[in-house]
Amino acid sequence: MDFLKSHNLVTVEQLVAAIAASPATIRRDLIKLDEQGVISRTHGGVTLNRFIPFQPTTNEKQQRNLMEKQAIAELASSYVRAGDAVVLDAGTTMLELARHLTHLPLRVITSDLHIALFLSEFKQIEVTVTGGRIDDTSQSCIGEHGRLMLRKIYPDVAFISCNSWSMEKGVTTPTEDKSALKADLAAHAARRILLADSSKYGAYSLFCAMQLAELTDIVTDNGLSAEAVEQLSQLPAKLLLAGSASRR
């Protein structure tokens, strides 16, 4: 369990080397842990069963993995060109991205009130809020009003955030409202780019917003295991690792 906590995805062979037990013993223990719901066994190995039942608040997320979020945001900003219509999902990584876009003339559509207020200070940026009911955990708009608006636009790029993502389950959220909004946010964009730090990889929630194969690009940090990078590199989406020279 200690070894699993410090690795996103591990193989039986890695556990044998780490624990000095036989493969048969390891497999028996993994079967027991799987039956107890403690781990998830996948094609590539095993991970901790990291189910996220509730949406963390903005305050809770603000200082988590801040350096990784800043590196991801800086790399992601290279996708944006002057004159683009850009959709920004809600979240602290998205706010970091917004800080890197203030020099450009843009049209920005966002569900996040923090981002909207921040970017409204810059005259060359036209800001539109999706509107609708405010989710008090993230101070962002959810509901049918915003979804209707997002279905009518064709942005150059949509940036998607999440609290959990995995190869098997895709981009997931704890609530149906959030899941539906993310799906509409990305639906008509020419580029659909996930921004998610590596600490969220392998975790999942109840509702799937989209599969990773629906994305055009994934920007994360270089904290992923080699196995996870290898798996993700098989996707149609381009994988970019912030803080690394590697672009796959």
LUMBAKOL-859734 format. One record per residue (C-alpha): residue in three letters; x, z negated, y. Coordinates in steps of 0.02 Angstrom, whole numbers, plus 50000, padded with zeros to 5 digits. Last residue first. Layout:
BEGIN
ALAXZY...
END
This chain:
BEGIN
ARG502435137050653ARG503255131650816SER504715119750789ALA505785114950938SER505065097550925GLY504355084951049ALA502645092951035LEU502345101150866LEU501385117550875LEU500355124050728LYS499595141450747ALA497885142150666PRO497645153550514LEU498075138450406GLN499555138050286SER500615128850415LEU499425114150402GLN499955111150221GLU501825112050259VAL501635100850411ALA500675088150306GLU502025088250172ALA503425086250300SER502525070950366LEU501765071850540GLY502615062450682ASN503165078350772ASP501695078150893THR500085088350887VAL499475104950954ILE498345114950838ASP497925133050879THR496595146250841LEU495355133950768GLU493985138050642ALA495185135050496LEU495315116850551GLN493485114350503MET492265109850639ALA491235095350709CYS491105085950544PHE490095069750552LEU490485053750455SER492235049650515TYR493975054250454ALA495795048850455GLY497155059550376TYR497895064050545LYS497445052150686SER499215045050702SER499855063050718ASP499175065550893ALA497715077250921LEU497475092051037LEU496445105450949ILE496435122651030ARG495025135351021ARG495535151651105ALA494305165251158ALA492995151651178HIS491215154851118ALA490965140550992ALA492235127751055LEU491125116851164ASP489645120151051ALA490525112250901LYS491195098051008LEU489435094151072ALA488705093850897SER490015081650833LYS489845070150981ASP487965069050961GLU488085066650772THR489155051150793PRO490765044650712THR491705060950738THR492645073150625VAL493855087650647GLY494225094950475LYS493755086150313GLU495105092050191MET496545096050308SER496225080750412TRP495665075450584SER495125059250666ASN494885052550842CYS494625069750916SER495015081451060ILE494585099851083PHE495315111351215ALA494295126951249VAL495125142651315ASP494595158551403PRO492825152251422TYR491245161251363ILE489775151051428LYS487945150051378ARG488115138551226LEU489025125851333MET487535124051449LEU486305120851309ARG487485108051232GLY487605098551396HIS485725096351407GLU485555092951219GLY486545076951216ILE488225070051269CYS489125067451434SER490705056951446GLN491095039051495SER491975036651326THR491115021151255ASP489615022051373ASP489065039351318ILE488215046551471ARG486625056751445GLY486645074651506GLY487825084451616THR489095097951572VAL490135093651724THR490795108651822VAL492415108551919GLU493095122652027ILE494965119852048GLN495855126652203LYS495225112052307PHE496045098452202GLU495185081452217SER493815087152098LEU495115086851959PHE495135067751948LEU493245065651962ALA492925078451825ILE494275071351711HIS493575053651723LEU491795060151700ASP492215069051537SER491005082751481THR492105096251555ILE492025113751628VAL493545119151728ARG493675134851834LEU495475136751883PRO496715139652024LEU498285131351957HIS499375117252024THR498235103451955LEU498425108851774HIS499695096351708ARG498655081051757ALA497165088751666LEU498185088351505GLU498435069551522LEU496555067951547MET496295078051390THR497415066151292THR496345051751356GLY494715059151298ALA493275070951331ASP493355089551293LEU494075101451422VAL493365118951440VAL494435131251538ALA493965146851637ASP495625154751679GLY496105160551854ALA497915155051842ARG498465153851660VAL498255140051531TYR499115140151361SER500705132151430SER499665116551468ALA499625112551283LEU501485108351281GLU501305096051425ALA499745088451349ILE500555085851179ALA502065077451258GLN500945066051362LYS499885061551210GLU501445057551108MET502115046251247LEU500445037251260ASN500275033551074ARG498895020851110GLN498865014851290GLN497195022351343LYS496315022051175GLU495565004551187ASN495085007151369THR494235023651328THR493195014951195PRO493395017951008GLN491965027850925PHE491385018850769PRO491455021350580ILE493255027350564PHE493665030050378ARG495515029450338ASN495555029650148LEU497445028250133THR498215044550078VAL498635052549911GLY499475068649858GLY499355087149902HIS497725091449813THR496925075649878ARG496695057749818SER495875046049943ILE496375027849947VAL495545010749961GLY493855016149892GLN493965003849745GLU493895018349621ASP495335026749715LEU496355010749708LYS496075009549519ILE496545027949493LEU498085025549602ASP498635010649497ARG498495020749336ARG499455035249416ILE500855023749473THR501015016049300ALA501105033249218PRO502385039349346SER503505024549302ALA503925011449431ALA505425011149548ILE504325007549700ALA504985020449825ALA505575033549699VAL503985032549595LEU502935032749754GLN503805048649813GLU503515056949644VAL501675052149648THR501525061349814VAL501255054049986LEU500195058650138ASN500145050550309HIS501585038550278SER501875020950346LYS500285013350277LEU500545021950109PHE502215013150084ASP501434996150120MET500005000050000
END
